[in-house]
């Protein structure tokens, strides 16, 4: 099978730790990434869970609260008031 070169960037410290971990397992970095590529192509998925924490602002609970507040303003049950911003470090 023909070989090809793959180049990508990563944090230098992460690369060093990855190389050390691979060495402890008797692998090279190339072998580890090749194993990853084989697994991805065989299973047609990333072989571990990839998630992103949802923004709590868009939680259903908060969106319901905002819809209710908007409805109150539109119905005249509430008014909008100026608010002093609080700086947070």
N, CA, C and O atoms as CSV, one atom per row, in Angstrom:
chain,resi,resn,atom,element,x,y,z
A,1,UNK,N,N,0.851,-1.175,0.000
A,1,UNK,CA,C,0.000,0.000,0.000
A,1,UNK,C,C,0.900,1.244,0.000
A,1,UNK,O,O,1.880,1.310,0.742
A,2,UNK,N,N,0.562,2.206,-0.825
A,2,UNK,CA,C,1.354,3.439,-0.911
A,2,UNK,C,C,1.201,4.253,0.366
A,2,UNK,O,O,0.120,4.311,0.954
A,3,UNK,N,N,2.271,4.865,0.778
A,3,UNK,CA,C,2.273,5.714,1.972
A,3,UNK,C,C,2.129,7.175,1.559
A,3,UNK,O,O,2.533,7.554,0.460
A,4,UNK,N,N,1.553,7.995,2.436
A,4,UNK,CA,C,1.438,9.425,2.194
A,4,UNK,C,C,1.753,10.169,3.482
A,4,UNK,O,O,1.644,9.610,4.573
A,5,UNK,N,N,2.138,11.408,3.353
A,5,UNK,CA,C,2.483,12.251,4.504
A,5,UNK,C,C,1.251,13.062,4.905
A,5,UNK,O,O,0.566,13.622,4.048
A,6,UNK,N,N,0.977,13.123,6.188
A,6,UNK,CA,C,-0.118,13.937,6.723
A,6,UNK,C,C,0.496,14.912,7.718
A,6,UNK,O,O,1.226,14.501,8.620
A,7,UNK,N,N,0.210,16.183,7.563
A,7,UNK,CA,C,0.732,17.206,8.469
A,7,UNK,C,C,-0.418,17.962,9.113
A,7,UNK,O,O,-1.384,18.322,8.440
A,8,UNK,N,N,-0.318,18.202,10.408
A,8,UNK,CA,C,-1.274,19.072,11.090
A,8,UNK,C,C,-0.591,19.669,12.304
A,8,UNK,O,O,0.450,19.184,12.748
A,9,UNK,N,N,-1.180,20.713,12.831
A,9,UNK,CA,C,-0.589,21.426,13.968
A,9,UNK,C,C,-1.294,21.054,15.263
A,9,UNK,O,O,-2.501,20.810,15.285
A,10,UNK,N,N,-0.522,21.017,16.337
A,10,UNK,CA,C,-1.086,20.840,17.673
A,10,UNK,C,C,-0.150,21.507,18.668
A,10,UNK,O,O,1.003,21.803,18.351
A,11,UNK,N,N,-0.643,21.733,19.840
A,11,UNK,CA,C,0.135,22.337,20.908
A,11,UNK,C,C,1.382,21.489,21.178
A,11,UNK,O,O,1.296,20.263,21.263
A,12,UNK,N,N,2.530,22.141,21.311
A,12,UNK,CA,C,3.799,21.424,21.493
A,12,UNK,C,C,3.799,20.567,22.760
A,12,UNK,O,O,4.307,19.446,22.749
A,13,UNK,N,N,3.237,21.085,23.845
A,13,UNK,CA,C,3.192,20.325,25.094
A,13,UNK,C,C,2.295,19.098,24.950
A,13,UNK,O,O,2.624,18.021,25.447
A,14,UNK,N,N,1.164,19.263,24.270
A,14,UNK,CA,C,0.265,18.134,24.037
A,14,UNK,C,C,0.966,17.064,23.209
A,14,UNK,O,O,0.854,15.875,23.511
A,15,UNK,N,N,1.685,17.472,22.171
A,15,UNK,CA,C,2.422,16.522,21.332
A,15,UNK,C,C,3.442,15.748,22.163
A,15,UNK,O,O,3.565,14.531,22.025
A,16,UNK,N,N,4.167,16.450,23.018
A,16,UNK,CA,C,5.168,15.800,23.864
A,16,UNK,C,C,4.520,14.763,24.781
A,16,UNK,O,O,5.012,13.641,24.905
A,17,UNK,N,N,3.413,15.142,25.421
A,17,UNK,CA,C,2.710,14.215,26.315
A,17,UNK,C,C,2.162,13.021,25.540
A,17,UNK,O,O,2.191,11.888,26.020
A,18,UNK,N,N,1.661,13.291,24.333
A,18,UNK,CA,C,1.137,12.207,23.490
A,18,UNK,C,C,2.253,11.239,23.106
A,18,UNK,O,O,2.068,10.023,23.161
A,19,UNK,N,N,3.398,11.770,22.721
A,19,UNK,CA,C,4.537,10.909,22.375
A,19,UNK,C,C,4.965,10.070,23.561
A,19,UNK,O,O,5.252,8.883,23.402
A,20,UNK,N,N,5.014,10.661,24.751
A,20,UNK,CA,C,5.397,9.922,25.957
A,20,UNK,C,C,4.391,8.810,26.253
A,20,UNK,O,O,4.776,7.686,26.575
A,21,UNK,N,N,3.110,9.128,26.143
A,21,UNK,CA,C,2.067,8.134,26.405
A,21,UNK,C,C,2.143,6.996,25.395
A,21,UNK,O,O,2.049,5.825,25.762
A,22,UNK,N,N,2.312,7.345,24.124
A,22,UNK,CA,C,2.442,6.319,23.085
A,22,UNK,C,C,3.662,5.442,23.350
A,22,UNK,O,O,3.593,4.219,23.220
A,23,UNK,N,N,4.776,6.064,23.722
A,23,UNK,CA,C,6.004,5.307,24.009
A,23,UNK,C,C,5.768,4.306,25.135
A,23,UNK,O,O,6.250,3.175,25.071
A,24,UNK,N,N,5.024,4.718,26.171
A,24,UNK,CA,C,4.715,3.818,27.285
A,24,UNK,C,C,3.897,2.614,26.823
A,24,UNK,O,O,3.963,1.542,27.424
A,25,UNK,N,N,3.126,2.801,25.750
A,25,UNK,CA,C,2.309,1.709,25.204
A,25,UNK,C,C,3.030,0.954,24.099
A,25,UNK,O,O,2.467,0.035,23.504
A,26,UNK,N,N,4.289,1.342,23.818
A,26,UNK,CA,C,5.053,0.679,22.773
A,26,UNK,C,C,4.660,1.112,21.375
A,26,UNK,O,O,4.863,0.374,20.411
A,27,UNK,N,N,4.095,2.311,21.261
A,27,UNK,CA,C,3.644,2.826,19.973
A,27,UNK,C,C,4.410,4.078,19.585
A,27,UNK,O,O,4.970,4.771,20.434
A,28,UNK,N,N,4.427,4.353,18.303
A,28,UNK,CA,C,4.899,5.651,17.826
A,28,UNK,C,C,3.666,6.530,17.658
A,28,UNK,O,O,2.535,6.044,17.641
A,29,UNK,N,N,3.904,7.814,17.537
A,29,UNK,CA,C,2.815,8.748,17.291
A,29,UNK,C,C,2.131,8.397,15.966
A,29,UNK,O,O,0.905,8.441,15.866
A,30,UNK,N,N,2.918,8.055,14.967
A,30,UNK,CA,C,2.371,7.670,13.665
A,30,UNK,C,C,1.465,6.451,13.798
A,30,UNK,O,O,0.372,6.424,13.232
A,31,UNK,N,N,1.912,5.443,14.543
A,31,UNK,CA,C,1.107,4.235,14.720
A,31,UNK,C,C,-0.206,4.557,15.425
A,31,UNK,O,O,-1.253,4.027,15.051
A,32,UNK,N,N,-0.164,5.412,16.432
A,32,UNK,CA,C,-1.379,5.766,17.172
A,32,UNK,C,C,-2.383,6.482,16.271
A,32,UNK,O,O,-3.575,6.176,16.301
A,33,UNK,N,N,-1.900,7.438,15.469
A,33,UNK,CA,C,-2.813,8.148,14.581
A,33,UNK,C,C,-3.318,7.240,13.462
A,33,UNK,O,O,-4.452,7.393,13.010
A,34,UNK,N,N,-2.500,6.309,13.016
A,34,UNK,CA,C,-2.941,5.355,12.005
A,34,UNK,C,C,-4.037,4.459,12.575
A,34,UNK,O,O,-5.025,4.171,11.900
A,35,UNK,N,N,-3.856,4.019,13.821
A,35,UNK,CA,C,-4.885,3.201,14.474
A,35,UNK,C,C,-6.198,3.979,14.583
A,35,UNK,O,O,-7.277,3.431,14.356
A,36,UNK,N,N,-6.091,5.254,14.931
A,36,UNK,CA,C,-7.269,6.111,15.026
A,36,UNK,C,C,-7.966,6.186,13.663
A,36,UNK,O,O,-9.184,6.029,13.579
A,37,UNK,N,N,-7.190,6.427,12.589
A,37,UNK,CA,C,-7.751,6.545,11.246
A,37,UNK,C,C,-8.429,5.250,10.806
A,37,UNK,O,O,-9.503,5.285,10.206
A,38,UNK,N,N,-7.811,4.112,11.100
A,38,UNK,CA,C,-8.398,2.816,10.745
A,38,UNK,C,C,-9.727,2.642,11.474
A,38,UNK,O,O,-10.717,2.238,10.863
A,39,UNK,N,N,-9.759,2.936,12.748
A,39,UNK,CA,C,-10.983,2.763,13.547
A,39,UNK,C,C,-12.094,3.682,13.042
A,39,UNK,O,O,-13.244,3.257,12.934
A,40,UNK,N,N,-11.764,4.929,12.733
A,40,UNK,CA,C,-12.766,5.871,12.227
A,40,UNK,C,C,-13.358,5.363,10.907
A,40,UNK,O,O,-14.573,5.390,10.714
A,41,UNK,N,N,-12.494,4.903,10.008
A,41,UNK,CA,C,-12.992,4.452,8.710
A,41,UNK,C,C,-13.755,3.132,8.805
A,41,UNK,O,O,-14.706,2.920,8.054
A,42,UNK,N,N,-13.358,2.247,9.707
A,42,UNK,CA,C,-14.082,0.977,9.879
A,42,UNK,C,C,-15.472,1.211,10.464
A,42,UNK,O,O,-16.464,0.673,9.972
A,43,UNK,N,N,-15.529,2.029,11.529
A,43,UNK,CA,C,-16.785,2.236,12.252
A,43,UNK,C,C,-17.603,3.400,11.704
A,43,UNK,O,O,-18.783,3.545,12.023
A,44,UNK,N,N,-16.958,4.238,10.866
A,44,UNK,CA,C,-17.593,5.431,10.300
A,44,UNK,C,C,-18.124,6.360,11.387
A,44,UNK,O,O,-19.210,6.927,11.279
A,45,UNK,N,N,-17.318,6.493,12.438
A,45,UNK,CA,C,-17.634,7.404,13.551
A,45,UNK,C,C,-16.359,7.664,14.329
A,45,UNK,O,O,-15.390,6.915,14.212
A,46,UNK,N,N,-16.359,8.725,15.125
A,46,UNK,CA,C,-15.254,8.996,16.037
A,46,UNK,C,C,-15.360,7.950,17.157
A,46,UNK,O,O,-16.452,7.757,17.694
A,47,UNK,N,N,-14.276,7.275,17.525
A,47,UNK,CA,C,-14.375,6.168,18.482
A,47,UNK,C,C,-14.476,6.591,19.949
A,47,UNK,O,O,-14.136,5.818,20.845
A,48,UNK,N,N,-14.932,7.789,20.187
A,48,UNK,CA,C,-15.194,8.258,21.540
A,48,UNK,C,C,-16.230,9.354,21.446
A,48,UNK,O,O,-16.441,9.922,20.374
A,49,UNK,N,N,-16.878,9.656,22.553
A,49,UNK,CA,C,-17.933,10.657,22.554
A,49,UNK,C,C,-17.340,12.052,22.428
A,49,UNK,O,O,-16.393,12.398,23.134
A,50,UNK,N,N,-17.901,12.853,21.524
A,50,UNK,CA,C,-17.496,14.243,21.350
A,50,UNK,C,C,-18.723,15.091,21.677
A,50,UNK,O,O,-19.754,14.989,21.012
A,51,UNK,N,N,-18.605,15.921,22.698
A,51,UNK,CA,C,-19.736,16.750,23.102
A,51,UNK,C,C,-19.277,18.184,23.343
A,51,UNK,O,O,-18.092,18.457,23.533
A,52,UNK,N,N,-20.221,19.060,23.329
A,52,UNK,CA,C,-19.986,20.455,23.683
A,52,UNK,C,C,-21.025,20.810,24.734
A,52,UNK,O,O,-22.207,20.497,24.587
A,53,UNK,N,N,-20.585,21.451,25.771
A,53,UNK,CA,C,-21.522,21.865,26.801
A,53,UNK,C,C,-22.452,22.920,26.214
A,53,UNK,O,O,-21.989,23.918,25.662
A,54,UNK,N,N,-23.750,22.707,26.330
A,54,UNK,CA,C,-24.680,23.694,25.796
A,54,UNK,C,C,-24.618,24.998,26.601
A,54,UNK,O,O,-24.351,24.995,27.803
A,55,UNK,N,N,-24.866,26.088,25.917
A,55,UNK,CA,C,-24.910,27.400,26.561
A,55,UNK,C,C,-26.145,27.441,27.452
A,55,UNK,O,O,-27.259,27.292,26.951
A,56,UNK,N,N,-25.978,27.641,28.779
A,56,UNK,CA,C,-27.129,27.629,29.671
A,56,UNK,C,C,-28.161,28.707,29.340
A,56,UNK,O,O,-29.329,28.575,29.706
A,57,UNK,N,N,-27.742,29.769,28.651
A,57,UNK,CA,C,-28.696,30.808,28.271
A,57,UNK,C,C,-29.814,30.226,27.422
A,57,UNK,O,O,-30.964,30.649,27.535
A,58,UNK,N,N,-29.484,29.255,26.570
A,58,UNK,CA,C,-30.461,28.681,25.654
A,58,UNK,C,C,-31.157,27.441,26.208
A,58,UNK,O,O,-31.813,26.717,25.460
A,59,UNK,N,N,-31.024,27.190,27.499
A,59,UNK,CA,C,-31.722,26.050,28.092
A,59,UNK,C,C,-33.230,26.273,27.962
A,59,UNK,O,O,-33.699,27.411,27.925
A,60,UNK,N,N,-33.970,25.183,27.894
A,60,UNK,CA,C,-35.427,25.303,27.752
A,60,UNK,C,C,-36.027,26.075,28.920
A,60,UNK,O,O,-36.969,26.847,28.739
A,61,UNK,N,N,-35.492,25.872,30.102
A,61,UNK,CA,C,-35.993,26.583,31.290
A,61,UNK,C,C,-35.827,28.096,31.130
A,61,UNK,O,O,-36.759,28.855,31.396
A,62,UNK,N,N,-34.659,28.528,30.702
A,62,UNK,CA,C,-34.419,29.965,30.542
A,62,UNK,C,C,-35.220,30.536,29.381
A,62,UNK,O,O,-35.742,31.647,29.477
A,63,UNK,N,N,-35.324,29.783,28.277
A,63,UNK,CA,C,-36.088,30.272,27.133
A,63,UNK,C,C,-37.566,30.434,27.506
A,63,UNK,O,O,-38.208,31.391,27.074
A,64,UNK,N,N,-38.104,29.516,28.296
A,64,UNK,CA,C,-39.498,29.627,28.751
A,64,UNK,C,C,-39.673,30.869,29.615
A,64,UNK,O,O,-40.668,31.585,29.501
A,65,UNK,N,N,-38.699,31.114,30.476
A,65,UNK,CA,C,-38.739,32.310,31.337
A,65,UNK,C,C,-38.715,33.583,30.495
A,65,UNK,O,O,-39.456,34.527,30.770
A,66,UNK,N,N,-37.864,33.609,29.470
A,66,UNK,CA,C,-37.783,34.776,28.598
A,66,UNK,C,C,-39.072,34.968,27.793
A,66,UNK,O,O,-39.538,36.096,27.632
A,67,UNK,N,N,-39.653,33.865,27.283
A,67,UNK,CA,C,-40.913,33.976,26.545
A,67,UNK,C,C,-42.025,34.520,27.445
A,67,UNK,O,O,-42.836,35.342,27.018
A,68,UNK,N,N,-42.050,34.054,28.685
A,68,UNK,CA,C,-43.064,34.540,29.622
A,68,UNK,C,C,-42.868,36.031,29.913
A,68,UNK,O,O,-43.841,36.783,29.979
A,69,UNK,N,N,-41.631,36.454,30.084
A,69,UNK,CA,C,-41.352,37.872,30.352
A,69,UNK,C,C,-41.745,38.736,29.161
A,69,UNK,O,O,-42.287,39.826,29.339
A,70,UNK,N,N,-41.478,38.263,27.958
A,70,UNK,CA,C,-41.856,39.004,26.746
A,70,UNK,C,C,-43.377,39.099,26.646
A,70,UNK,O,O,-43.921,40.151,26.313
A,71,UNK,N,N,-44.054,37.994,26.936
A,71,UNK,CA,C,-45.522,37.991,26.900
A,71,UNK,C,C,-46.080,38.987,27.918
A,71,UNK,O,O,-47.041,39.698,27.626
A,72,UNK,N,N,-45.480,39.041,29.112
A,72,UNK,CA,C,-45.928,39.989,30.147
A,72,UNK,C,C,-45.754,41.424,29.680
A,72,UNK,O,O,-46.642,42.249,29.898
A,73,UNK,N,N,-44.642,41.742,29.048
A,73,UNK,CA,C,-44.401,43.100,28.548
A,73,UNK,C,C,-45.410,43.433,27.457
A,73,UNK,O,O,-45.998,44.514,27.471
A,74,UNK,N,N,-45.621,42.514,26.507
A,74,UNK,CA,C,-46.566,42.754,25.416
A,74,UNK,C,C,-47.997,42.917,25.920
A,74,UNK,O,O,-48.771,43.678,25.339
A,75,UNK,N,N,-48.360,42.211,26.998
A,75,UNK,CA,C,-49.714,42.285,27.560
A,75,UNK,C,C,-49.875,43.454,28.525
A,75,UNK,O,O,-50.973,43.694,29.028
A,76,UNK,N,N,-48.792,44.184,28.786
A,76,UNK,CA,C,-48.871,45.328,29.699
A,76,UNK,C,C,-48.804,44.945,31.162
A,76,UNK,O,O,-49.017,45.801,32.020
A,77,UNK,N,N,-48.516,43.697,31.480
A,77,UNK,CA,C,-48.421,43.265,32.882
A,77,UNK,C,C,-47.072,43.607,33.492
A,77,UNK,O,O,-46.894,43.522,34.707
A,78,UNK,N,N,-46.132,43.991,32.656
A,78,UNK,CA,C,-44.784,44.308,33.123
A,78,UNK,C,C,-44.209,45.375,32.195
A,78,UNK,O,O,-44.674,45.553,31.069
A,79,UNK,N,N,-43.202,46.074,32.680
A,79,UNK,CA,C,-42.518,47.072,31.854
A,79,UNK,C,C,-41.024,46.818,31.913
A,79,UNK,O,O,-40.506,46.212,32.851
A,80,UNK,N,N,-40.359,47.294,30.896
A,80,UNK,CA,C,-38.903,47.181,30.874
A,80,UNK,C,C,-38.322,48.350,31.642
A,80,UNK,O,O,-38.805,49.476,31.527
A,81,UNK,N,N,-37.297,48.090,32.420
A,81,UNK,CA,C,-36.666,49.117,33.237
A,81,UNK,C,C,-35.173,49.161,32.947
A,81,UNK,O,O,-34.579,48.125,32.647
A,82,UNK,N,N,-34.552,50.335,33.029
A,82,UNK,CA,C,-33.102,50.407,32.846
A,82,UNK,C,C,-32.395,49.550,33.896
A,82,UNK,O,O,-32.893,49.371,35.007
A,83,UNK,N,N,-31.266,49.042,33.538
A,83,UNK,CA,C,-30.522,48.152,34.423
A,83,UNK,C,C,-29.081,48.577,34.429
A,83,UNK,O,O,-28.506,48.842,33.373
A,84,UNK,N,N,-28.475,48.649,35.620
A,84,UNK,CA,C,-27.046,48.948,35.704
A,84,UNK,C,C,-26.275,47.675,35.486
A,84,UNK,O,O,-26.513,46.668,36.152
A,85,UNK,N,N,-25.352,47.720,34.554
A,85,UNK,CA,C,-24.526,46.553,34.296
A,85,UNK,C,C,-23.556,46.331,35.448
A,85,UNK,O,O,-23.023,47.284,36.017
A,86,UNK,N,N,-23.341,45.102,35.775
A,86,UNK,CA,C,-22.406,44.746,36.838
A,86,UNK,C,C,-21.197,44.136,36.172
A,86,UNK,O,O,-21.325,43.142,35.456
A,87,UNK,N,N,-20.031,44.703,36.387
A,87,UNK,CA,C,-18.793,44.181,35.809
A,87,UNK,C,C,-18.363,42.952,36.593
A,87,UNK,O,O,-18.332,42.964,37.823
A,88,UNK,N,N,-18.035,41.901,35.872
A,88,UNK,CA,C,-17.579,40.665,36.493
A,88,UNK,C,C,-16.202,40.353,35.933
A,88,UNK,O,O,-15.986,40.399,34.722
A,89,UNK,N,N,-15.271,40.036,36.829
A,89,UNK,CA,C,-13.914,39.701,36.373
A,89,UNK,C,C,-13.861,38.301,35.852
A,89,UNK,O,O,-12.802,37.841,35.425
